[in-house]
C-alpha cells in the first residue's frame, strides 16, 4: 500500500507512541488531583505546555489543550464573536475556501445576526493583505484566515495579514492545522492572536490539539464542567495524547528543514509527471504551497471513480478534504479558485511525507495515467469533448 493522504491524517510516529505509553500504564493520575500521584501528572502536563509554547514562540499560559483543530477553530471564532458583541462589533472576515470547521461556525453566527465577509480567492489560491485591509471596517471583530489550505496546499501571507489586523486593532485567528510541523510558524512574528493546530497532522495522536490565545484575548467556554485549562476548557486532560503531540511536534520541527527538502523534490517530481497528462491542471500556486501537497484536476472524469480505481492499485488518495469526502458536491475550495463544476468533479489530492519514496511517486504517476485514460475511454463527457460537442476547459 502507498499512503498518499497525509493531509487527512498521518501515521503515529514510533517515538511519540513510545513516549505516550507510560501515561497510559503508569503515570495515569488526574492532573487536577492534589495528591502526589496527580501532581506528578500535572508536572508533565505543564512541561508539555511549555515545550509547545516554545515551538510557537508563545508563553505557556497562552496554550490551551483541546480535542483538535475543529474544537480550537470553534472556540476561537465564537470567543471573538462574544467579545465583539460586547464592543458593538458584529462583523467577521474570512475567505471562501476555509475549512468547514470555520465556515460552518460562521454560518451559525450569521443566523444569530453577525455579518460575515467571504473574501474571494485568486486563481492561485492566495489571499492578499490588501483584500483584508479593504474589508476591515469599524465593526470588524475578527479576521480568520487559514495558514495553509487543506485541499490545495497554498500558503497565505500570514505575517502581512496579521500586521494589517494588528494595525487596525482587529483580532486575527488562523487555522494552522495543515501548517504547523510542516512550515515555520511564529505567533509573535506573524502577529497572530489565536491559532489552531491538531496533533494528527504531524505524526501525533488523534483527538488532541491546541488553541493558542494571546494574552489579552478573552476566551469563551465551549465546554463547561470543570476548572481545567485555567477554567476555559472543562474535562480531564488527555495527558498521554498531549505528551505524544509534544514529542511529535518537536520531532517535526527539528527535522523540518531536511524533511522539507526531500519532500519538495518528491512533490515536484509528482507534479511534473501528472502535468504530462493532457487536459489536466495543478490547483493552487506552484511555489507557495505546502511541501507535500499535490492537487490536480483532470477534465472528463469523476474524482470518486479515480479514487476507487487507485485504491485497487494500492494507492490511498483523496479528492479533497477528508471531512467532506462522502459528499458528491464539488469541492468548495476548487470552486473558490475558479474551477467550474465539471472540472472540479475530477479532482485528486495527493499528500506525501518524508516516508514516501521516488519509486512510490513514479508508481503513482503511472497509475494515475492509466486510470485517467481508462475513465476517459468509457466517459460520454470525454467523447463529447473529443467530438467537439463540448469545449475543453483545461
C-alpha positions as CSV (number, residue, x, y, z in Angstrom):
1,X,0.0,0.0,0.0
2,X,1.2,3.5,-0.8
3,X,-0.3,6.1,1.6
4,X,-0.6,9.5,-0.1
5,X,-3.3,11.1,2.0
6,X,-1.3,12.6,4.8
7,X,-3.4,15.8,4.8
8,X,-6.3,13.7,6.1
9,X,-4.2,12.1,8.9
10,X,-0.7,10.9,9.4
11,X,0.8,7.7,10.9
12,X,1.6,8.0,14.6
13,X,5.4,8.1,15.0
14,X,7.1,5.3,16.9
15,X,8.8,7.9,19.1
16,X,5.5,9.6,20.0
17,X,3.9,6.2,20.8
18,X,6.9,5.2,23.0
19,X,6.7,8.4,25.0
20,X,2.9,8.1,25.4
21,X,3.0,4.6,26.9
22,X,4.0,5.4,30.5
23,X,1.0,7.8,30.6
24,X,-1.3,5.0,29.6
25,X,0.0,2.5,32.1
26,X,2.0,4.0,34.9
27,X,1.5,7.8,35.2
28,X,-2.2,7.8,34.9
29,X,-3.2,10.2,37.7
30,X,-5.6,13.1,37.2
31,X,-3.6,16.3,36.9
32,X,-6.3,18.1,38.9
33,X,-5.8,15.8,42.0
34,X,-3.9,17.2,44.9
35,X,-2.1,14.1,46.0
36,X,1.4,13.4,44.7
37,X,0.4,10.9,42.0
38,X,-1.9,13.5,40.4
39,X,0.7,16.3,40.9
40,X,3.3,14.2,39.1
41,X,0.9,14.0,36.1
42,X,0.4,17.8,36.3
43,X,4.1,18.4,36.2
44,X,4.2,16.5,32.9
45,X,1.2,18.4,31.6
46,X,2.8,21.8,32.3
47,X,6.1,20.6,30.9
48,X,4.3,19.8,27.6
49,X,2.6,23.1,27.6
50,X,5.9,24.9,28.0
51,X,7.5,22.9,25.2
52,X,4.7,23.6,22.7
53,X,4.7,27.3,23.7
54,X,8.5,27.5,22.9
55,X,7.9,26.0,19.5
56,X,5.2,28.5,18.6
57,X,7.2,31.4,20.3
58,X,4.3,31.8,22.8
59,X,4.0,31.9,26.6
60,X,2.9,28.7,28.4
61,X,-0.2,30.4,29.8
62,X,-1.3,31.2,26.2
63,X,-1.6,27.4,25.3
64,X,-4.9,25.6,25.8
65,X,-5.2,21.9,25.1
66,X,-8.2,20.8,23.1
67,X,-9.5,17.8,21.2
68,X,-8.2,19.0,17.9
69,X,-8.4,21.6,15.2
70,X,-12.2,21.7,14.9
71,X,-12.7,22.4,18.5
72,X,-10.0,25.0,18.5
73,X,-11.4,26.8,15.5
74,X,-14.9,26.8,17.1
75,X,-13.7,28.2,20.4
76,X,-11.5,30.9,18.8
77,X,-14.3,32.2,16.5
78,X,-17.1,32.0,19.0
79,X,-14.9,33.8,21.6
80,X,-14.2,36.6,19.2
81,X,-17.9,36.9,18.4
82,X,-18.8,37.2,22.1
83,X,-16.1,39.7,22.7
84,X,-17.1,41.7,19.6
85,X,-20.8,41.8,20.6
86,X,-19.8,43.4,23.9
87,X,-17.9,46.0,22.0
88,X,-20.7,46.6,19.5
89,X,-18.8,44.8,16.7
90,X,-20.6,42.0,14.8
91,X,-18.5,41.8,11.6
92,X,-16.1,38.9,10.8
93,X,-13.8,38.5,7.8
94,X,-12.7,35.1,6.3
95,X,-12.1,33.5,2.9
96,X,-14.3,31.5,0.7
97,X,-12.1,28.4,1.0
98,X,-11.7,27.9,4.7
99,X,-12.1,24.5,6.4
100,X,-15.7,23.7,7.2
101,X,-14.9,23.9,11.0
102,X,-14.5,27.6,10.3
103,X,-17.2,28.1,7.6
104,X,-19.9,26.2,9.5
105,X,-19.2,28.1,12.6
106,X,-19.6,31.4,10.7
107,X,-22.8,30.2,9.1
108,X,-24.1,29.6,12.6
109,X,-23.1,33.1,13.7
110,X,-24.8,34.6,10.6
111,X,-28.1,33.1,11.7
112,X,-27.5,34.9,15.0
113,X,-27.2,38.3,13.3
114,X,-23.5,38.5,12.7
115,X,-22.2,39.8,9.3
116,X,-19.5,37.8,7.5
117,X,-17.4,38.9,4.6
118,X,-16.1,36.0,2.5
119,X,-13.0,37.2,0.6
120,X,-12.6,36.0,-3.0
121,X,-9.6,33.8,-3.5
122,X,-7.4,34.4,-6.5
123,X,-6.9,31.6,-9.1
124,X,-3.6,30.7,-7.5
125,X,-5.3,30.1,-4.2
126,X,-3.8,33.1,-2.3
127,X,-5.5,36.0,-0.5
128,X,-3.7,39.3,-0.3
129,X,-3.2,41.6,2.7
130,X,-4.7,44.4,0.6
131,X,-8.0,42.4,0.3
132,X,-8.1,42.1,4.1
133,X,-7.3,45.8,4.7
134,X,-10.1,46.9,2.3
135,X,-12.6,44.6,4.0
136,X,-12.0,45.7,7.6
137,X,-14.5,48.2,9.0
138,X,-15.0,49.8,12.4
139,X,-17.4,46.9,13.2
140,X,-14.9,44.2,12.4
141,X,-14.3,41.9,15.4
142,X,-12.2,39.2,13.8
143,X,-10.3,38.1,10.7
144,X,-9.9,34.3,10.4
145,X,-7.8,33.0,7.5
146,X,-6.1,29.7,7.4
147,X,-2.3,29.5,7.2
148,X,-2.3,26.8,4.5
149,X,-5.2,25.3,2.6
150,X,-6.1,21.7,3.5
151,X,-7.0,20.8,-0.1
152,X,-4.7,22.7,-2.5
153,X,-1.9,23.4,0.0
154,X,-1.4,27.1,-0.8
155,X,0.3,29.1,1.9
156,X,-1.1,32.5,2.8
157,X,0.9,35.7,3.6
158,X,0.1,35.3,7.3
159,X,2.6,37.8,8.8
160,X,1.4,40.5,6.4
161,X,-2.2,39.8,7.1
162,X,-1.5,39.7,10.8
163,X,0.2,43.1,10.6
164,X,-2.8,44.6,8.9
165,X,-5.1,43.3,11.7
166,X,-2.7,44.4,14.4
167,X,-2.5,47.9,12.9
168,X,-6.3,48.2,12.8
169,X,-6.9,46.7,16.2
170,X,-8.7,43.6,15.0
171,X,-8.2,40.1,16.4
172,X,-6.6,37.7,13.9
173,X,-7.2,33.9,14.1
174,X,-5.5,31.4,11.8
175,X,-6.4,27.8,11.3
176,X,-2.8,26.4,11.1
177,X,-3.8,22.7,11.3
178,X,-2.1,21.9,7.9
179,X,0.9,24.2,8.5
180,X,2.2,23.5,12.0
181,X,5.0,21.0,11.9
182,X,5.5,21.5,8.1
183,X,6.4,25.1,7.7
184,X,7.8,27.7,10.3
185,X,5.1,29.3,12.5
186,X,5.8,32.1,14.9
187,X,2.8,33.7,16.6
188,X,4.7,36.8,17.6
189,X,6.5,37.5,14.4
190,X,3.3,36.8,12.4
191,X,1.1,38.9,14.7
192,X,-1.3,36.1,15.4
193,X,-3.8,36.5,18.2
194,X,-5.3,33.0,18.1
195,X,-4.1,29.8,16.3
196,X,-5.5,26.3,16.0
197,X,-3.4,23.1,15.5
198,X,-4.1,19.4,15.6
199,X,-1.6,16.6,16.5
200,X,-2.6,14.0,13.9
201,X,-1.4,16.2,11.0
202,X,2.3,15.8,12.1
203,X,2.6,12.2,13.2
204,X,1.0,12.8,16.6
205,X,-2.1,11.0,18.0
206,X,-5.7,11.7,17.0
207,X,-8.1,13.5,19.3
208,X,-5.7,16.2,20.7
209,X,-4.8,19.7,19.6
210,X,-4.0,23.2,20.8
211,X,-5.7,26.6,20.8
212,X,-3.1,29.4,21.2
213,X,-4.7,32.6,22.5
214,X,-2.5,35.7,23.0
215,X,-2.6,37.2,26.5
216,X,-5.4,39.7,26.5
217,X,-7.7,37.6,24.2
218,X,-10.7,36.6,26.3
219,X,-11.9,33.1,25.6
220,X,-15.5,31.9,26.0
221,X,-16.1,28.3,27.1
222,X,-17.4,25.7,24.7
223,X,-17.3,23.0,27.4
224,X,-18.5,23.6,31.0
225,X,-17.9,21.4,34.0
226,X,-14.5,21.9,35.5
227,X,-11.7,24.3,36.0
228,X,-9.2,22.6,33.7
229,X,-7.1,24.7,31.3
230,X,-7.4,27.7,33.5
231,X,-11.2,27.4,33.5
232,X,-11.5,27.7,29.7
233,X,-11.9,24.0,28.7
234,X,-13.5,21.6,31.1
235,X,-12.6,17.9,31.2
236,X,-9.7,15.9,32.4
237,X,-6.8,16.5,30.1
238,X,-5.7,13.8,27.7
239,X,-2.2,13.6,29.1
240,X,-1.0,10.7,27.0
241,X,-2.2,12.4,23.9
242,X,-0.7,15.7,24.9
243,X,2.7,14.1,25.5
244,X,2.5,12.3,22.2
245,X,1.6,15.6,20.4
246,X,4.5,17.4,22.1
247,X,7.1,14.8,21.1
248,X,5.7,14.5,17.5
249,X,5.8,18.3,17.1
250,X,9.3,18.6,18.5
251,X,10.5,15.9,16.1
252,X,8.7,17.6,13.1
253,X,10.2,21.0,13.8
254,X,13.7,19.6,14.5
255,X,13.7,17.8,11.1
256,X,11.6,20.3,9.2
257,X,14.4,21.6,7.0
258,X,15.8,18.3,5.9
259,X,12.3,16.7,5.5
260,X,11.0,19.7,3.6
261,X,13.9,19.5,1.1
262,X,13.3,15.8,0.4
263,X,9.5,16.1,0.3
264,X,9.6,19.1,-2.1
265,X,11.7,17.1,-4.6
266,X,9.2,14.3,-4.5
267,X,6.3,16.7,-4.8
268,X,7.8,18.4,-7.8
269,X,8.5,15.0,-9.4
270,X,4.9,14.1,-8.9
271,X,3.7,17.5,-10.3
272,X,5.9,17.1,-13.3
273,X,4.6,13.6,-14.0
274,X,0.9,14.4,-13.6
275,X,1.3,17.6,-15.7
276,X,2.1,15.3,-18.7
277,X,-1.5,14.1,-18.7
278,X,-3.4,16.1,-21.3
279,X,-6.2,18.4,-20.2
280,X,-5.0,18.4,-16.5
281,X,-4.1,21.3,-14.2
282,X,-2.4,21.9,-11.0
283,X,-4.6,23.5,-8.4
284,X,-3.1,26.4,-6.4
285,X,0.2,28.2,-6.6
286,X,3.2,26.1,-7.8
287,X,5.6,27.6,-5.4
288,X,3.7,29.0,-2.4
289,X,2.4,25.6,-1.3
290,X,3.0,23.0,1.4
291,X,6.0,20.8,0.7
292,X,3.9,17.6,0.4
293,X,0.7,18.8,-1.3
294,X,-0.2,18.0,-4.9
295,X,-3.7,18.8,-6.1
296,X,-4.8,18.2,-9.7
297,X,-8.0,18.4,-11.8
298,X,-8.4,16.1,-14.8
299,X,-11.1,17.0,-17.3
300,X,-13.6,14.5,-18.4
301,X,-13.6,12.2,-15.4
302,X,-15.2,11.8,-11.9
303,X,-13.0,12.0,-8.9
304,X,-14.8,9.3,-7.0
305,X,-14.1,6.7,-9.7
306,X,-10.5,7.8,-9.8
307,X,-10.1,7.2,-6.1
308,X,-11.7,3.8,-6.2
309,X,-9.5,2.6,-9.1
310,X,-6.4,4.0,-7.5
311,X,-7.4,2.1,-4.3
312,X,-7.5,-1.1,-6.4
313,X,-3.9,-0.3,-7.3
314,X,-2.9,0.1,-3.7
315,X,-2.8,3.9,-3.6
316,X,-4.6,5.9,-0.8
317,X,-5.5,9.3,-2.1
318,X,-8.3,11.9,-1.7
319,X,-10.4,14.1,-3.9
320,X,-10.3,16.9,-1.3
321,X,-10.9,17.3,2.4
322,X,-11.4,14.1,4.3
323,X,-14.1,15.9,6.3
324,X,-16.3,16.0,3.2
325,X,-15.1,13.0,1.2
326,X,-18.6,11.5,1.5
327,X,-20.2,14.4,-0.4
328,X,-21.0,14.3,-4.1
329,X,-20.8,18.0,-4.4
330,X,-17.6,19.5,-6.0
331,X,-15.1,21.0,-3.6
332,X,-15.9,24.5,-2.3
333,X,-12.2,25.1,-2.4
334,X,-11.9,24.4,-6.1
335,X,-15.0,26.4,-6.9
336,X,-13.5,29.3,-4.9
337,X,-10.4,29.4,-7.1
338,X,-12.5,29.4,-10.3
339,X,-12.7,25.8,-11.3
340,X,-16.1,25.1,-13.0
341,X,-18.2,22.3,-11.6
342,X,-17.4,19.7,-14.3
343,X,-13.7,20.2,-13.8
344,X,-13.8,20.4,-10.0
345,X,-15.6,17.0,-10.0
346,X,-12.4,15.4,-11.5
347,X,-10.0,16.4,-8.7
348,X,-7.3,14.4,-7.0
349,X,-5.3,15.4,-3.8
350,X,-2.1,13.6,-3.1
351,X,-0.2,14.5,0.1
352,X,3.1,12.9,0.8
353,X,5.7,12.9,3.6
354,X,9.3,12.1,4.1
355,X,8.3,8.4,4.4
356,X,7.3,8.2,0.7
357,X,9.9,7.3,-2.0
358,X,10.8,8.1,-5.6
359,X,9.6,4.6,-6.6
360,X,6.3,5.2,-5.0
361,X,5.9,8.6,-6.7
362,X,6.7,7.0,-10.1
363,X,4.2,4.3,-9.4
364,X,1.5,6.9,-8.5
365,X,2.2,8.8,-11.8
366,X,2.0,5.6,-13.9
367,X,-1.2,4.5,-12.1
368,X,-2.9,7.9,-12.4
369,X,-2.1,8.0,-16.1
370,X,-3.6,4.5,-16.6
371,X,-6.8,5.2,-14.5
372,X,-7.4,8.6,-16.2
373,X,-7.0,7.1,-19.6
374,X,-9.4,4.2,-18.8
375,X,-12.0,6.5,-17.3
376,X,-11.9,8.8,-20.3
377,X,-12.4,5.9,-22.7
378,X,-15.7,5.0,-21.0
379,X,-16.8,8.6,-20.4
380,X,-19.6,10.1,-22.6
381,X,-18.4,13.5,-21.5
382,X,-14.9,12.8,-22.8
383,X,-16.4,11.5,-26.0
384,X,-18.3,14.8,-26.4
385,X,-15.2,16.8,-25.7
386,X,-13.2,14.7,-28.3
387,X,-16.0,15.1,-30.9
388,X,-16.3,18.9,-30.4
389,X,-19.8,18.7,-28.9
390,X,-18.3,20.3,-25.8
391,X,-15.4,22.7,-25.5
392,X,-12.3,21.8,-23.4
393,X,-11.7,24.0,-20.4
394,X,-8.3,22.7,-19.3
